[in-house]
Amino acid sequence: MKISAIVAMDSQNGIGVNNQLPWHLPNDLKFFKSVTMGKPIVMGRKTYESLGRPLPGRLNVVISSQQVAAPESVVVLKSIEAALAYVAQQGTEEVFIIGGGQIFAATLPILNTLYITEVHTTVAADIFFPEISMEDWSLDWEEAHPTDEEHQFAYTFKKYLRK
Ligand SMILES: NC(=O)c1ccc[n+]([C@@H]2O[C@H](COP(=O)([O-])OP(=O)(O)OC[C@H]3O[C@@H](n4cnc5c(N)ncnc54)[C@H](OP(=O)(O)O)[C@@H]3O)[C@@H](O)[C@H]2O)c1
């Protein structure tokens, strides 16, 4: 099973503030949807609460040490290992780690593929993606987008494969 992560981060690896995304970038949400659709997504309890609902068309797996109030379709498990074992049992070819900071920090060493949206700004973030050793990764694809009426910041989609 391929383990992939998808994240949008600023120039200082900032990914969140006040349990929300620090920006509104509709094209990044569309990109996230197109990349993850049909695949299981694994997230921490805080990210699930931030989303406020399961994301449709994907098996939603939430990691928490507690009971989480969630619809029956959402699978809540007590560890990252349990979450990955569960999705592997479903015959999954690729699972997406979708955050947040705690879950990215714990899974970075085992990721095969990394989709990063670089947001070309620095926000006052309170949650960060862990430091990435770029020598471990090779850039497979990238696509740059300028600011426009809907996008306050320029951003670049990048796909990295572990060397
Ligand atoms: N920019 C992006 O691409 C992106 C993507 C996703 C999220 N975010 C942002 O990231 C922020 C949330 O990240 P976060 O780091 O605060 O929280 P998080 O990683 O989403 O969730 C943390 C929670 O997950 C559970 N957890 C984590 N590790 C665990 C383990 N090993 N075993 C059992 N449970 C574990 C715990 O839940 P319990 O406390 O219930 O035990 C913990 O409190 C938000 O601001 C969100 O908007 C940004």
The ligand as a Tripos MOL2 file, in Angstrom:
@<TRIPOS>MOLECULE
LIG
   48    52     1     0     0
SMALL
NO_CHARGES

@<TRIPOS>ATOM
      1 N1         -2.8460   23.1580    5.4630 N.am      1 LIG1
      2 C1         -3.2040   21.8790    5.4140 C.2       1 LIG1
      3 O1         -3.0040   21.1980    4.4170 O.2       1 LIG1
      4 C2         -3.8530   21.2540    6.6240 C.ar      1 LIG1
      5 C3         -4.3090   19.9350    6.5600 C.ar      1 LIG1
      6 C4         -4.9190   19.3890    7.6890 C.ar      1 LIG1
      7 C5         -5.0540   20.1470    8.8300 C.ar      1 LIG1
      8 N2         -4.6040   21.4330    8.8450 N.ar      1 LIG1
      9 C6         -4.7040   22.2380   10.0490 C.3       1 LIG1
     10 O2         -3.9880   21.5950   11.0950 O.3       1 LIG1
     11 C7         -4.5790   21.9480   12.3320 C.3       1 LIG1
     12 C8         -4.8770   20.6910   13.1150 C.3       1 LIG1
     13 O3         -3.6620   19.9830   13.3540 O.3       1 LIG1
     14 P1         -3.2620   19.4940   14.8350 P.3       1 LIG1
     15 O4         -1.8380   19.0910   14.7920 O.co2     1 LIG1
     16 O5         -3.6840   20.5170   15.8270 O.co2     1 LIG1
     17 O6         -4.2260   18.2520   15.0820 O.3       1 LIG1
     18 P2         -4.4840   16.8720   14.2890 P.3       1 LIG1
     19 O7         -3.1760   16.2380   13.9370 O.co2     1 LIG1
     20 O8         -5.4860   17.0800   13.2290 O.co2     1 LIG1
     21 O9         -5.2260   16.0450   15.4480 O.3       1 LIG1
     22 C9         -4.6020   15.8510   16.6780 C.3       1 LIG1
     23 C10        -5.3940   14.8220   17.4620 C.3       1 LIG1
     24 O10        -5.2950   13.5450   16.8240 O.3       1 LIG1
     25 C11        -5.2310   12.5420   17.8110 C.3       1 LIG1
     26 N3         -3.9280   11.8890   17.7420 N.ar      1 LIG1
     27 C12        -2.7880   12.3770   17.2100 C.ar      1 LIG1
     28 N4         -1.8010   11.4640   17.3140 N.ar      1 LIG1
     29 C13        -2.3520   10.3790   17.9140 C.ar      1 LIG1
     30 C14        -1.8630    9.1050   18.2830 C.ar      1 LIG1
     31 N5         -0.5850    8.7480   18.0250 N.pl3     1 LIG1
     32 N6         -2.6990    8.2380   18.8860 N.ar      1 LIG1
     33 C15        -4.0040    8.5700   19.1240 C.ar      1 LIG1
     34 N7         -4.5260    9.7740   18.7780 N.ar      1 LIG1
     35 C16        -3.6980   10.6510   18.1860 C.ar      1 LIG1
     36 C17        -5.4280   13.2110   19.1510 C.3       1 LIG1
     37 O11        -6.8300   13.2470   19.3420 O.3       1 LIG1
     38 P3         -7.4860   13.1780   20.8300 P.3       1 LIG1
     39 O12        -7.0480   14.4420   21.5030 O.co2     1 LIG1
     40 O13        -8.9400   13.1060   20.5500 O.co2     1 LIG1
     41 O14        -6.9140   11.9300   21.4720 O.co2     1 LIG1
     42 C18        -4.8950   14.5980   18.8850 C.3       1 LIG1
     43 O15        -5.4010   15.5760   19.7770 O.3       1 LIG1
     44 C19        -5.7980   22.7740   11.9970 C.3       1 LIG1
     45 O16        -5.4560   24.1660   12.0580 O.3       1 LIG1
     46 C20        -6.0980   22.3970   10.5750 C.3       1 LIG1
     47 O17        -6.7970   23.4120    9.8660 O.3       1 LIG1
     48 C21        -4.0180   21.9860    7.7620 C.ar      1 LIG1
@<TRIPOS>BOND
     1     1     2 1
     2     2     3 2
     3     2     4 1
     4     4     5 ar
     5     4    48 ar
     6     5     6 ar
     7     6     7 ar
     8     7     8 ar
     9     8     9 1
    10     8    48 ar
    11     9    10 1
    12     9    46 1
    13    10    11 1
    14    11    12 1
    15    11    44 1
    16    12    13 1
    17    13    14 1
    18    14    15 2
    19    14    16 1
    20    14    17 1
    21    17    18 1
    22    18    19 2
    23    18    20 1
    24    18    21 1
    25    21    22 1
    26    22    23 1
    27    23    24 1
    28    23    42 1
    29    24    25 1
    30    25    26 1
    31    25    36 1
    32    26    27 ar
    33    26    35 ar
    34    27    28 ar
    35    28    29 ar
    36    29    30 ar
    37    29    35 ar
    38    30    31 1
    39    30    32 ar
    40    32    33 ar
    41    33    34 ar
    42    34    35 ar
    43    36    37 1
    44    36    42 1
    45    37    38 1
    46    38    39 2
    47    38    40 1
    48    38    41 1
    49    42    43 1
    50    44    45 1
    51    44    46 1
    52    46    47 1
@<TRIPOS>SUBSTRUCTURE
     1 LIG1         1 GROUP 0 **** ****
